[in-house]
Amino acid sequence: MGTEQIISMKNVCKSYKMGTERLSVLKNIDFSVDKGEFTAILGPSGSGKSTLMNIIGCMDTLDNGTYALNGIPIHQTKEKELTSIRNHEIGFIFQNYHLIPTYTVMQNIIMPLLMRGHDRKSAETDCREIIDMLGLSERIQHKPSELSGGQRQRVAIARALCSKPSLLLADEPTGALDQSSGTEVLRLFTKLHEMGNTIVMITHDMNVAKWAQRTVRIVDGEMFEDKTN
């Protein structure tokens, strides 16, 4: 029996209309991620990595090719169904945290579960386990403005984990952090990977990519040979 694939892309192409011309952003991308892998997508600004991330995250659609996420044929899925897939299959971690400033740590973490109709008591129990694991127990009544950058990113990671997603998708997760806080977050990703989480991390920084189990490079819309770190 083969390894279960969380991401399977074949010949994925994407272009955008720019005036009278079409700009080809992704060119015949073949990309797969097995369950439990920690993969970095490394590329400079303008390489196509953000477009690839948006397609992986079901926030943009491909022009040609096929894409399956945890066995779901995304390339054949309608927009309204993609919202549900985003909510249930993917835990997003952004460079700028995307926390609600007027909410406490607990409110920020639990909000996605409550929006999906989870019972508050059971949702709080699930979230507290993750909050404890991430060392945020003393901070649950604090607002984001009362936290350091590294703590805010841990809140964002906790929010992503509480949904029990198939995939953690991290976009430049250390981009807004100093070196020490960035290293702390990357150590946390290593721990989450060791616990069996599947992680795809988008970065322009080779030193960040080295923390992943494997790295793929994207340059001018083309993906290059995987490298195991």
ZIJOZI-V176505 format. One record per pair of residues at least 6 apart in sequence whose C-alpha atoms are under 8 Angstrom apart, sorted by the first residue. I is the first residue (numbers start at 1). GAP is how many residues later the second one is. D is the distance in whole Angstrom. If there is no record, write none. Layout:
BEGIN
i: [I & I]
gap: [GAP & GAP]
d: [D & D]
END
This chain:
BEGIN
i: [3 & 3 & 4 & 4 & 5 & 5 & 5 & 5 & 5 & 5 & 6 & 6 & 6 & 6 & 6 & 6 & 6 & 6 & 6 & 6 & 6 & 7 & 7 & 7 & 7 & 7 & 7 & 7 & 7 & 7 & 8 & 8 & 8 & 8 & 8 & 8 & 8 & 8 & 9 & 9 & 9 & 9 & 9 & 9 & 9 & 9 & 10 & 10 & 10 & 10 & 10 & 10 & 10 & 11 & 11 & 11 & 11 & 11 & 11 & 11 & 12 & 12 & 12 & 12 & 12 & 12 & 12 & 12 & 12 & 12 & 12 & 13 & 13 & 13 & 13 & 13 & 13 & 13 & 13 & 13 & 13 & 14 & 14 & 14 & 14 & 14 & 14 & 14 & 15 & 15 & 15 & 15 & 15 & 15 & 16 & 16 & 16 & 16 & 17 & 24 & 25 & 25 & 25 & 25 & 25 & 26 & 26 & 26 & 26 & 26 & 26 & 27 & 27 & 28 & 28 & 29 & 29 & 30 & 33 & 34 & 35 & 35 & 36 & 36 & 36 & 36 & 36 & 37 & 37 & 37 & 37 & 37 & 37 & 38 & 38 & 38 & 38 & 38 & 38 & 38 & 38 & 38 & 39 & 39 & 39 & 39 & 39 & 39 & 39 & 39 & 40 & 40 & 40 & 40 & 40 & 40 & 40 & 40 & 40 & 40 & 41 & 41 & 41 & 41 & 41 & 41 & 41 & 41 & 41 & 41 & 42 & 42 & 42 & 42 & 42 & 42 & 42 & 42 & 42 & 42 & 42 & 43 & 43 & 43 & 43 & 43 & 43 & 43 & 44 & 44 & 45 & 46 & 47 & 47 & 47 & 47 & 48 & 48 & 48 & 48 & 49 & 49 & 49 & 50 & 51 & 53 & 53 & 54 & 55 & 55 & 56 & 57 & 57 & 57 & 58 & 58 & 58 & 58 & 58 & 61 & 62 & 65 & 66 & 66 & 66 & 67 & 67 & 67 & 68 & 68 & 70 & 70 & 74 & 87 & 88 & 88 & 88 & 88 & 89 & 89 & 89 & 89 & 90 & 90 & 90 & 90 & 90 & 90 & 91 & 91 & 91 & 91 & 91 & 91 & 91 & 91 & 91 & 91 & 92 & 92 & 92 & 92 & 92 & 93 & 93 & 93 & 93 & 93 & 93 & 93 & 93 & 93 & 94 & 94 & 94 & 94 & 94 & 95 & 95 & 95 & 95 & 95 & 95 & 95 & 96 & 97 & 97 & 97 & 98 & 99 & 99 & 99 & 99 & 100 & 100 & 101 & 101 & 101 & 102 & 102 & 103 & 103 & 104 & 104 & 104 & 104 & 104 & 105 & 105 & 105 & 105 & 105 & 105 & 105 & 106 & 106 & 108 & 108 & 109 & 109 & 109 & 109 & 109 & 109 & 109 & 110 & 110 & 110 & 110 & 110 & 112 & 112 & 113 & 113 & 113 & 114 & 114 & 126 & 127 & 127 & 128 & 130 & 130 & 130 & 131 & 131 & 131 & 134 & 134 & 136 & 136 & 136 & 144 & 149 & 149 & 149 & 150 & 150 & 150 & 150 & 150 & 153 & 153 & 154 & 160 & 161 & 166 & 166 & 167 & 167 & 167 & 167 & 168 & 168 & 168 & 168 & 169 & 169 & 169 & 169 & 170 & 170 & 170 & 170 & 171 & 171 & 171 & 172 & 172 & 172 & 172 & 173 & 173 & 173 & 174 & 174 & 174 & 174 & 175 & 186 & 186 & 189 & 190 & 190 & 193 & 201 & 203 & 209 & 210 & 211 & 212 & 213 & 213 & 214 & 214 & 214 & 214 & 215 & 215 & 215 & 215 & 216 & 216 & 216 & 216 & 216 & 217 & 217 & 217 & 217 & 218]
gap: [31 & 32 & 30 & 31 & 27 & 28 & 29 & 30 & 65 & 66 & 26 & 27 & 28 & 29 & 62 & 63 & 64 & 65 & 160 & 161 & 192 & 24 & 25 & 26 & 27 & 49 & 60 & 61 & 62 & 63 & 22 & 23 & 24 & 25 & 58 & 59 & 60 & 61 & 20 & 21 & 22 & 23 & 56 & 57 & 58 & 59 & 18 & 19 & 20 & 21 & 55 & 56 & 57 & 16 & 17 & 18 & 19 & 53 & 54 & 55 & 14 & 15 & 16 & 17 & 18 & 50 & 51 & 52 & 53 & 54 & 55 & 11 & 12 & 13 & 14 & 15 & 16 & 49 & 50 & 51 & 52 & 10 & 11 & 12 & 13 & 48 & 49 & 50 & 7 & 8 & 9 & 10 & 11 & 48 & 6 & 7 & 8 & 9 & 6 & 197 & 22 & 23 & 26 & 195 & 196 & 22 & 25 & 26 & 194 & 195 & 196 & 194 & 195 & 37 & 194 & 193 & 194 & 193 & 6 & 164 & 162 & 163 & 157 & 160 & 161 & 162 & 163 & 156 & 159 & 160 & 161 & 162 & 176 & 155 & 159 & 160 & 161 & 162 & 163 & 174 & 175 & 176 & 160 & 161 & 162 & 173 & 174 & 175 & 176 & 177 & 160 & 161 & 162 & 163 & 169 & 172 & 173 & 174 & 175 & 176 & 8 & 159 & 160 & 161 & 162 & 168 & 174 & 175 & 176 & 177 & 7 & 160 & 161 & 162 & 163 & 164 & 167 & 173 & 174 & 175 & 176 & 6 & 160 & 161 & 162 & 174 & 175 & 176 & 160 & 175 & 159 & 174 & 171 & 172 & 173 & 174 & 170 & 171 & 172 & 173 & 153 & 169 & 172 & 152 & 9 & 118 & 149 & 6 & 6 & 7 & 13 & 29 & 33 & 112 & 16 & 24 & 25 & 27 & 28 & 14 & 13 & 10 & 7 & 8 & 9 & 6 & 7 & 8 & 6 & 7 & 19 & 96 & 8 & 76 & 75 & 76 & 77 & 78 & 75 & 76 & 77 & 78 & 70 & 75 & 76 & 77 & 78 & 79 & 68 & 69 & 70 & 72 & 73 & 74 & 75 & 76 & 77 & 78 & 68 & 76 & 77 & 78 & 79 & 60 & 63 & 64 & 67 & 75 & 76 & 77 & 78 & 80 & 62 & 76 & 77 & 78 & 79 & 75 & 76 & 77 & 78 & 79 & 80 & 81 & 80 & 55 & 56 & 59 & 58 & 9 & 45 & 53 & 57 & 8 & 44 & 42 & 43 & 44 & 41 & 42 & 40 & 41 & 36 & 37 & 38 & 39 & 40 & 34 & 35 & 36 & 37 & 38 & 39 & 50 & 34 & 35 & 47 & 51 & 18 & 46 & 47 & 49 & 50 & 51 & 53 & 13 & 14 & 17 & 49 & 52 & 47 & 51 & 10 & 49 & 50 & 6 & 9 & 36 & 31 & 35 & 9 & 28 & 31 & 32 & 6 & 24 & 27 & 20 & 24 & 15 & 18 & 19 & 8 & 27 & 28 & 32 & 27 & 31 & 32 & 34 & 35 & 20 & 32 & 31 & 8 & 7 & 31 & 32 & 30 & 31 & 32 & 33 & 29 & 30 & 31 & 32 & 30 & 31 & 32 & 33 & 29 & 30 & 31 & 32 & 30 & 31 & 32 & 29 & 30 & 31 & 32 & 9 & 12 & 28 & 7 & 8 & 11 & 12 & 7 & 22 & 25 & 10 & 21 & 22 & 6 & 8 & 6 & 6 & 19 & 18 & 17 & 15 & 16 & 12 & 13 & 14 & 15 & 11 & 12 & 13 & 14 & 7 & 8 & 9 & 10 & 11 & 6 & 7 & 8 & 9 & 6]
d: [7 & 7 & 6 & 6 & 7 & 6 & 4 & 6 & 7 & 8 & 8 & 6 & 6 & 5 & 8 & 5 & 4 & 7 & 7 & 7 & 8 & 7 & 5 & 5 & 7 & 8 & 7 & 6 & 5 & 6 & 8 & 6 & 4 & 7 & 8 & 6 & 5 & 7 & 7 & 5 & 5 & 6 & 7 & 6 & 4 & 7 & 7 & 6 & 5 & 7 & 6 & 5 & 7 & 7 & 4 & 5 & 6 & 7 & 5 & 7 & 7 & 7 & 5 & 5 & 7 & 7 & 7 & 6 & 4 & 6 & 8 & 8 & 8 & 5 & 5 & 5 & 7 & 6 & 6 & 5 & 6 & 6 & 6 & 5 & 7 & 5 & 5 & 7 & 6 & 5 & 4 & 5 & 7 & 7 & 6 & 5 & 7 & 7 & 6 & 8 & 8 & 6 & 8 & 7 & 5 & 6 & 8 & 7 & 8 & 4 & 6 & 5 & 6 & 8 & 7 & 7 & 6 & 8 & 7 & 8 & 8 & 6 & 7 & 5 & 5 & 4 & 7 & 7 & 8 & 7 & 5 & 6 & 7 & 6 & 8 & 6 & 5 & 6 & 8 & 5 & 5 & 7 & 6 & 5 & 6 & 5 & 6 & 5 & 6 & 8 & 6 & 5 & 6 & 7 & 5 & 6 & 8 & 6 & 5 & 6 & 7 & 7 & 6 & 5 & 6 & 8 & 6 & 5 & 6 & 7 & 7 & 6 & 5 & 5 & 7 & 7 & 7 & 7 & 6 & 5 & 6 & 6 & 7 & 5 & 8 & 6 & 5 & 6 & 5 & 7 & 7 & 7 & 6 & 5 & 5 & 6 & 7 & 7 & 7 & 5 & 7 & 6 & 8 & 8 & 8 & 8 & 7 & 5 & 6 & 7 & 8 & 7 & 7 & 7 & 8 & 6 & 8 & 8 & 6 & 7 & 7 & 8 & 7 & 8 & 6 & 6 & 6 & 6 & 5 & 7 & 8 & 7 & 8 & 8 & 7 & 8 & 6 & 8 & 8 & 5 & 5 & 6 & 8 & 5 & 6 & 5 & 6 & 7 & 8 & 4 & 6 & 7 & 8 & 6 & 8 & 6 & 5 & 6 & 6 & 6 & 5 & 6 & 8 & 8 & 6 & 6 & 7 & 7 & 6 & 5 & 6 & 7 & 8 & 6 & 5 & 7 & 6 & 8 & 6 & 5 & 5 & 6 & 6 & 6 & 7 & 7 & 6 & 6 & 7 & 6 & 7 & 8 & 7 & 6 & 8 & 6 & 6 & 7 & 7 & 8 & 6 & 8 & 6 & 5 & 5 & 4 & 7 & 7 & 5 & 6 & 6 & 6 & 7 & 7 & 5 & 7 & 8 & 7 & 7 & 7 & 7 & 6 & 4 & 8 & 7 & 7 & 7 & 7 & 7 & 8 & 8 & 8 & 7 & 8 & 7 & 7 & 8 & 7 & 8 & 6 & 8 & 6 & 7 & 7 & 6 & 8 & 6 & 7 & 7 & 8 & 8 & 8 & 6 & 7 & 6 & 7 & 7 & 5 & 7 & 7 & 7 & 8 & 7 & 7 & 7 & 8 & 8 & 7 & 7 & 5 & 6 & 7 & 7 & 6 & 5 & 6 & 6 & 5 & 6 & 8 & 7 & 6 & 5 & 6 & 6 & 5 & 7 & 7 & 6 & 5 & 8 & 8 & 8 & 8 & 8 & 5 & 7 & 8 & 8 & 8 & 7 & 8 & 7 & 8 & 7 & 8 & 7 & 7 & 6 & 8 & 7 & 6 & 5 & 7 & 6 & 4 & 5 & 6 & 5 & 6 & 7 & 7 & 6 & 6 & 5 & 6 & 6 & 5 & 7 & 7 & 6]
END
